[in-house]
Every structure is written in structure tokens, then in C-alpha cells.
Amino acid sequence: MTVLAAEHISKTFGAEAAAAAGVQAVRDVAFTVEQGTFLAITGASGSGKSTVLHMLGGITRPTAGRVVLEGVDLAGLDDEQLALLRRRRIGFVFQRYNLLPELSLAENVALPLELDGKPRTACRSAALEALEQVGMSHRADHRPDSVSGGEQQRAAIARALVTKPAILLADEPTGALDSANSENVIALLSKLVLEDRQTVVLVTHDSTVADAATRVITMRDGQIASDETQAAATGVPSS
Amino acid sequence: MRLAHLLARQWAMRPGRALATVASVAVAVGAVVATWVAADASRSGYRRLTEAIEGAPSIEITSTEEGRFSIEELPSLGDIPGLRAIIPLFYRPTLLRVGEKRVREIAMGVDCKTLVGQGLLELTEGEPCLAPDEMVLDAGLASSLKLDVGDEVLLFARRGIKRMQVTGLAESASLATFSAGGGVVVEIAALSDMSSSLGLVDRVRVVLKPDASRSDVLAAISKRMPDTLSAAVPAGRASMAEDVLHAADLGLDFVTGLTVAMSWFIVVNAMLMNVTERRRGLALVRLLGGTARQLRQTVITEAAILGLFGAVVGAGLGLLAARPIAGGIAGALNAPLTEFTYDPVIVLVAMLMGPAVAIAAAWWPAREAGRVELLEGIAQAPPPPARGVSMRYLLGAISLWCLAGLILLAVLFELMPPRAAVPAGTITMLAFVGITPVVLPWVSSGLVRLVPSCWWIEARIAHEQIMRQPVRTALTTGVLVVAVSNGIGLGHAIQDNVDNVLGWYDGWMQADWLVVQAGALGAMPPQAGPDAAEIDEIAREIPGVAKVEAIGVATGRADGVACVVVARDLPAGESSLPLDVIDLDESSAREALERGEAFVGTALSQKTGIEPGDEISVEIYGRTTKVKVAALVVDFMSGGVAVHVSRETGRTQFGLNAIEVLLVTAEQGQAASLQAPLEELANEHGMLARSFAEMQSMIDRVVQGIVGSLKSILMLGFVVGSLGVANTVTMNVLEKTRTLGLLRSVGMTSGQVTRLVVIQSILLGAAGGAIGTFGGITTALFIQISSQPLLGYPVQMSLRPGLIALNMAAAMLVTAVAAWLPARRASRLDLLQAISAE
């Protein structure tokens, strides 16, 4: 079942001011993502991979083409509808974890549910369940600054999973971690794909991380240079 | 509220930021409460000052025909709101005999006991007079006649000589409300009976409550008057007239309006900083699915809660400060506070104002929070804010100026009341703050060049940081712009008016001694007035006297408007005419007066529409005379509602023989020797002799009192501005924690960081001062122009470099001092903490 489709999407920055002067970051990129896929988008710095991820997540809008998530064309949604879609159907994981320092890990994880108006107790139990899923329930009431980077990233993954999203988008999730923590995070993502059939799209410039994926799209100069399915994902990258 | 706990956590984690926001609201609310109370205290001080000179505000009912009328003709007025007392008055010129001394006096018949009971007549000693053979004397008159309570006096009346006993002495000022120049108070029935006029009164004085509108009450009374009676506002002799106080009142309104504007800037800036500092967190919430509406609600809720806390603290502080401020102003006005009560409306408004202002101020930051770029949430560093301002923004500021200009023109042409100038002034101030981001880059880069080259790098970074967020910086500067504009604008307006008033007095009263009638100005028929026609001749005979000028003054009506008529000697060879005549040279003015023409005060011209060349009907002592108006004059006699003629014209045309004031100039070195003979002369005629120095010091006290009260409020505004700036600078440094940490990590010393913060604040202070100077001059022009319809003439505005320099220096000093503590804090930042700060 197709969860996500990028239909010939392009992105030009600065095009609003003067088309000629715009920087085309992504050009005519098209692919689909089936449920349970672990897709890694790789490429050198500036190749447009993060921009593609931002368009897939509705963070920025394509200047051409369209993104369809579970049959919904993101271009047809206004900002508020997009916010609701991100809240309910997309999970985000970022390089710098991006947890709110004022909240405990459990509160950070519960935040998307809180935003959705779910009862406080339900939010708390769902957050604990998500933290349990990533092996962080014992740190539920700690603040982000009192746990390690790897633990923060696990909590960020729990936050992304708490709404049971259709797709999990991860932007360089191991970029700020040491190799041991990187392996743990990738193992966790692989487990989610293998055991829960969670769809994951991950952006990385690290080929060892990409090796863990079931499919790898390589980008160059804003375009897809290659799109390969890997026969066997080990679940743990070889470092 | 789903994000409430996030707010609570943020406050707990960054208490400094939340406290600074609460402090900004507290400063704003406290400022408005304190200014409000101070303005109220000033207004009530002005009122007491006027009452001390003119008597309590009142309305006078007289017969439309000449003479007395029966009290039976007076309709019932008791139910008209705003009335304090209705006082029937009966006057009788009489002669007092005390031992061998005979004194001409006016006896006034009143219900003495009731007046004392109502607090309208204050006895310094003794009891009110009740019986037909009892009297109360003006304490000043009693002292000059060496009389005391219990002494006996002979009073000459129509029905013969009557032996009277002095039962009490009255405070001179308290007689002002109903006295017609007289110092003898007798029970009204007894006096009218002595005059064979039982049941008749000369006039009825209706005294108003302090907060009543004189025009509304007058309209209500006039509606009930029969054809035989008329009601009017009595004209007073006092120079401190209502219209002049209106100008001061307008100044108070300006101060209050600008304080509100300044408070708003302080709060909006704090709110904006509060939100800007958290943009990254807000963007992250947006990214995780928070809607723009949810973020707006969060910011608004936070504003309401912090605003409420701020309001409670601010109202408390404002009210705590209120009594000493009111006391200080009352002291400056020399009008002691009799009672001080907190107006519950102020407290209520303050409590509502805090959250309301905070919510209003948070509207823009909330809108910004809703529009925050999602990518900011995951960016390594916040994106650079847009430099410069949009054309729409610029047009908005220019439109504000145009709007303010249009209102001012409408005020000038009397299409709108003078008070409309207050919002116009506030709008102008908004426009000045609005234009700040446009001019700030030039001002700042100009000022940066003045920083010593050894601090170049600090100055350069300080300038760049200012330029990074021009609109935000403009708001910080805005607080200073308003404070400096306030100081310069009102400072100029106050000083110009004071110079104007004092200059007029200097010209009008050129003499060594003044002999003046005791009590308030009368409107007695000529046959009943004190026969003082010969007093100037007697004064001229005193050895050592070089020159005597006599001035007769009477109340009357000019084209139906209450006025005073001033008839003055114009000795030949006088170097300059003691009148500030508009558009007429000295000799032509002198010739016009000699021809029997009149000069009309600017305010009277404004009220009647009379212009030079017109004829004006002047009614005094029940007789109407038409006189040609030769020119207009700027004067402060009853606020410019005066008709000036030569003494000869006064005598022949108006029957104005009585002398109100004698200006006596001594021969060289003889001034002191005139004291005894002039005091004796004054005593004999029921007058008071005062040296010019004494008179001048009295006028100076009154003027300086008003100036002092306005300056106190100005100072209050500056203190508030300083607190606002201190708070803003503190928040500014808090917001730059990460940047300052980065600078420290690349090798900037703590001293350099301190200098950077202080230089930045001084740059803001100087820029605010420079822009505020233009705002101040514009404000001064606004006040002068809007006062014109009240005063009837434009007050000359002079540029005062000292005042401007003082305000500039104060702005820079305040910002430098305000920056010192945050700068020290910034220099001691923990590097790791600083560079990891969100």
C-alpha cells in the first residue's frame, strides 16, 4: 500500500522575488513509498535531500509538483489543516533532537497528543508507552538536559511515534551522536520497520546509516541520481 | 488550555524573563496610576489655588434691571445637580468708626451661621454673627484697625448709627466667594432692615461642588430664570483665571496621554522580546502540529496572566507612591492637601488595564508567533530578521502624522475642542516611534563614529546588533523617544508660558509699591463703591513718591460675556505702554486710548468674535456703553477676558471712579521710606499696601507652584521611562545570551562584553534622545497651537538648547546606568551554558 508519493516535486528558493535569481534546490523528484519501507535518502551536502524531506512533511511547500500522503494532496491543505496532518499522521525526528527544555521527556512525548486535545491521563499513558517502546520509560520524568544525546534522540523518536503516524520522517537522526548511540538509534528504527511495519523515511549523508535501510535514494544536484532497493536489511549498520 | 503547563514550565525555568515581563506591566500600570493621581492632585491643587484667589467656583444671579430684587423672585434651584450652596447677598456701603478712626467699608449681609456650617466662611477666631448688633470682620481689616473679638464698633447706616459687637474674625480668602470688596459681615436680615430693604437682595451667589461643570449648571439655572433675573459666571479680578488653568490642565492631559503611550511601548516591547526569545520553541510546537491559533492563544493567555500579576504589583506601587506624589504637588502649589482619598475608579481601571494592555501589546507578538517559520524550529541558529522596513510600514507612519496634523488643524480652527489635541499628540508620538526604524540606521552609524577607536570592535558589533532587529530596537528606543519628547515638549511649553506670564507681569506692574483693595473684586453700583477717587491725589503728596498710577477695575459684561473692565492712568512721557498690544505701535495705541477707544483681551475677542475696528457693548454697574475696539492685547487679567480703557474713559464713559489698585513708584532710594505712609493710607481706605517685591514673590510662588507640579509629573514620566528602559535593556541582554556567549567563546574579554552592552545602550539612548528631540519640539508646538483657542493668542515658542541637552544627557545616562548590571551579568556568563542557550 502506497503511503506517500512525491509527484515530480521541485523547490526553488527566492523564486517569489525573482524567478531568474531563484536557487533550485530540488528538481522534478518523483517516487512513492510503500508501507513498512525503510527509505534512506542520501547525498552530499546541498544535494537537496533535506529539502525533499521538508516537502514530504509539509514543512515547506513544493514550487512544482505535489506530495500525496495517504491519498491526501498536501497542496490542497491550508496551514491549519497541514498542522493537523503533521500532528496526527507524521512523526518527525531531527538531528538536534529538538526537545523542549522546559518539559520532561514524558511531557515532550505527550505534546502532540496534548495539542490534539486528548485527555491529560491518556496523553501521559500514551507517552509512557512510546517511551517504553524506545527503552526510555525509566527516564520519563527527566528533563532533556539531564540525559545523554542518544537518550534525547530516543525520546524524540518516542515523540514521533506517540500519535502512531503513517510515516516517520527523520532528518540526520544520528548526525549529533557518537557511533554507539548512532547504532542504537538505527537499530531502533529498523526494529520499528521490521516489527511494527512502521514506514520510515530517513535523510542521511552517512552511507553506513543508509545501509540499514531497505531502499536508498541517492540525490545529486537536486535530482534523484539512483533509487535502489537493498535485498536484505540487517537492521544494524555495519560500522 | 493545552499549552498551559508549557507556559508554567517556561516561567519556572526562566523566571527572569517572566519577572521582567511582569515588571514591565507593573511599571506601566504603576506609571499610569501615579500619573493619574498626580494629575488629579495637580488639578485639585489648581482648583484650591483659584479658590483662594477668586473664591469657590460659582454662578451669580442678578436682576436684569438695575438694583436689588426680592428673594421671592428666585425660583427653586436646590434640585439642580452640582450645587453646593445658594447664598443670597446684600451689600451696603457704610462707614465704620473705631475710636477716632473712620473707615469706609462695604458691609455684606449673609446668613453667616449657615456659611460657617457649610465651610464656605472660615473664622480664624470667635463665632458667627447672629444677632442684629453683631458682626464678623475680615481678619486683615480687623488687624489694620487693631480690633479683636468682643470689641465694639459704630456702624453708620441709613437708619442711623448702630453699636455693633465683633463676634468673630473671618479668614480673608474665605470671604472671596461672596465678598464684593467688603470686610464687614452682618446677618442679612439685620443689614437689609438697617437699609430699609428687608426681603431684598443685591445678588444670589450659587456655589458649585468642586467636580461640577460650571457650564452645565449655568445652563440648568438659566432655564429656570424669570425675565427679571439673569444668571452668569462672575468675572473675577484674579489673574489666575480659569482659562489659563485650562492650558495647564491641557498640559496634564498631554502628560497622561504620553505616559499611557510610553507604558504601552514598554509592555509591547517586553511582550515582543518574550516571544522572540522563544521563537525556536514556538516553531517546534508548530512543527509538531500546533496550529497558529493555538500558539496565538498561548501567547495571549500568557500576556493576560502576566498582565494581571503586573497590574496587581503596579497598582499597589502606584497607589503607594500616590500620596507622597500628591503631597509633593500640593506642596509645590502651596495648596495643602486637606484630605486624600484613593479613587476606586483608578484601582479598578488599573486592575483591568494591566491584562488589557498586556493582551493588546501581545497581539502583534501573538500574530508573529502564529506565523513563525517551521524551519526555525530545527535550524541550527535563528534566521536573520528582515533588515529595513517595508513601504507599507513607512506609509503607515506618515499617515499617522497626517492624521495628527489634521486633528491639530481642526483644533486650531475650532472645529474640534482643544482636548482633541491630546490624542493627536499621542498619535504623533506613535508616528515618531514608527519612523524610528527608518532613521535608526543613519543615527546609529553616525553615532558609532564618535566612539573612541580603541572600542571600535565593541561599537561595531553593538551597531550590528541594533541593526539586526530594527523594529524591535525601535520599540526599545520608542520608550526613550516618548520620555525625551515628553521632557522637551512639556518643558518648552511650560517655560514658554511661564516666561509669557511673568513677562506680562513685569510690564504691567512697574512700581515699587502697590496699594490694592482688600477682598475680591466687586461689582457694586458706582454710588455704593468705596469713595476712593481722591486716594491717588493723596498718594502723590507723600514725600518721596515719584509717580502714582491709579487703576480702576470693575466686573461687567462685554457683548454678553462676563469680563473685567480696566481703566488705567497713562502718565505722559511714559517710556512704554504697560500693555502688550497686538499689531499697533506705541504712539498709535496711546492716541487710541486718548480718543476713548478700548483694547480687548485676546480671550475676550475669541469668545465674542470682536475684532479691532468693531464696536463692543460694555455693561458695568447696570449701564451699557458702546466703545470702539482699537486693538487686541495679550493679558492675564481674568485670563484675557478684559476691556482696557484709559482712566479718563473709565470715569466718563463707564462711571468707573473707584480705584482698585495704586501703583506707586518711589524716587531714587526712597522706596523703603514709603512703607509707613502708604500703609497708613491703605488702612484709612480699607486697602492693603504691598511692596512690589512682595507681590512679585507671591506671583512667583503661584507660577512656580504650577510649574513645580508639572515638572514633578514630568519627572515621574522620566523615572517611569528609565525603569522601562532598564527593564528593556535587561531583557535585551537576556535575549542575547547565546550571542554574547559565542563572542566570549571566540575570545572577547568580559570587559569587552560589558563595554559592548553599555555602548549599545548608549547608542540607543542617543538615538532615542535625537529622535525624541524632534518629537519634543513637535509636542511643544502641539501644546502651543492647541492652547491658542483657549488663550486667544499664540504663545511665542523659543528653542531652549539647555533643556534639549539636559534631556539628551539624561537619556544617555539612564540607558548607560540601566545597562550596567545586565552588562556585568553578561560578562560573567557561563560559556557552556551561554552557547547552549536556546
Interface residues (C-beta under 8 A of the other chain):
Chain A: H54 I59 T60 D79 E80 A83 L84 L85 R86 R87 R88 F92 F94 Q95 R96 N98 L100 P101 E102 L103 E107 L111 P112 E114 L115 D116 G117 R159 T163 D171
Chain B: R2 L3 H5 L6 R9 Q10 A12 M13 G281 L284 V285 R286 L287 L288 G289 G290 T291 A292 R293 Q294 L374 L375 G377 I378 Q380 E838
